[in-house]
Amino acid sequence: MAFWSPTVSGVFKRALKDLGFKINKLQGPPGKREILRAEKLTFNQLFNFAFPE
């Protein structure tokens, strides 16, 4: 799951990170310096872990 937001405040970014999102700052549209893209990471992505098969 991923989404983007025009809000790039520090409080917002920290809250998303605490919820397990990976944060990317992208160049914004004209009149907006940057936008935020957040992607929800899975357990395996968060801990770089693979279950044995």
ABEGO torsion letter per residue (X at the ends): XBBBBABABAAAAAAAAAAGBBBBBBBBBBGBABBBBBBBBBAAAAAGBBBBX
